[in-house]
Amino acid sequence: MELLRPGLSAICARRVLHPQRLRLRSVSTAVGRNTQSRFTPFVKPPAEEPTSKPSTALLTLQPQTLHQYTDLIPPTEEQLSYANRFFAASNPKLLWTEAYFRQFPASPHPEVAFLGRSNVGKSSLLNAVFGRPDSRVAHVSKKPGRTRTMNAFAAGGERFKIAEDTPKWKLMGRGGVVVVDMPGYGKGSRAQWGTEILKYIENRKQLRRTFLLIDAEHGLKSADKQLLEHFRDKGISHQIILSKVDKLLYPRSKQPGPESLSNKLMELRSLCEDIRKTVQPEDWRGPKALGDILCCSSEKEITGHGLGRGKLGIDALRWAVLGAAGLDCDAHGNPKQAEQYTILEVEEEEEEEQQ
């Protein structure tokens, strides 16, 4: 028998001693280099996590969900407290009541006007702004059109005692604002009221801003849209206030659940956006109107949530009044100097009117 060469004998010996290794190599070669061998241990793939729909965070009651600020910076809690203290510092005082614009006295104080449809809740809202919801500084009635004259009230500022024949605007010193409660328009109103209202809004030098009240339950009516168009054409400074917001957010006496309140806030946001499109139409090329919309209630009282104290949204409205009159505070709480006429200028105007 022929002897095997040393190298060949060693290979044959390994084949005999390790037959399994030979089969493994042949299988791996047969299936290819990039293919996994059938003898590779099986690893169970990780279980797929069940896919779920992304959850939408519920809206909660806070300034950015209640009001819509698109042009001005929202007030901080410190500024809301400043506005609250300003109106609480002194009792509001009726300065004058006039049916015709020509009868308005000259005055060195900045003025703001509140206007809206009859029975929109204007007088109730003003009583809440003055911090006197029970004393009823502005007369409240369930009958539409109860306010039949233009009524001016003093808010803030120094107070003086004057003689009976002295002009009533001298009751209030510097640092105050005159709030004018205008007659309502629409159902229950009279045609001449609208004429006198427009005379005042278009010609009063002291007027800084007109706050137009819209009922949150009913939204914009045709008369509101016509008035907004007139304001826009004349370049009259104005801002929308949604009244009776509690009727929308809290339709029942029971506190709504988180999901229900979130849905109501979404509905309120949609309403504000629709109104803003009317206030600031895209095709308008004239001066841009203020697009900020404040939502208030003279009935519902809310504490916390960064909304100030007292009735819902009232502190934000107070801050807007002070901002319009130039009586707001800076970041450190220091009041600004209001732009006012001098007493001499007012007396000169009175002399001209008498002549």
Secondary structure as GFF3:
##gff-version 3
##sequence-region A 1 355
A	DSSP	alpha_helix	6	17	.	.	.	ID=ss1
A	DSSP	alpha_helix	19	31	.	.	.	ID=ss2
A	DSSP	alpha_helix	63	66	.	.	.	ID=ss3
A	DSSP	alpha_helix	77	88	.	.	.	ID=ss4
A	DSSP	beta_strand	93	98	.	.	.	ID=ss5
A	DSSP	three_ten_helix	101	103	.	.	.	ID=ss6
A	DSSP	beta_strand	111	116	.	.	.	ID=ss7
A	DSSP	alpha_helix	122	129	.	.	.	ID=ss8
A	DSSP	beta_strand	150	156	.	.	.	ID=ss9
A	DSSP	three_ten_helix	168	171	.	.	.	ID=ss10
A	DSSP	beta_strand	176	181	.	.	.	ID=ss11
A	DSSP	alpha_helix	191	203	.	.	.	ID=ss12
A	DSSP	beta_strand	207	215	.	.	.	ID=ss13
A	DSSP	alpha_helix	222	234	.	.	.	ID=ss14
A	DSSP	beta_strand	238	243	.	.	.	ID=ss15
A	DSSP	alpha_helix	246	249	.	.	.	ID=ss16
A	DSSP	alpha_helix	258	279	.	.	.	ID=ss17
A	DSSP	beta_strand	293	295	.	.	.	ID=ss18
A	DSSP	alpha_helix	314	325	.	.	.	ID=ss19
A	DSSP	alpha_helix	343	354	.	.	.	ID=ss20
###
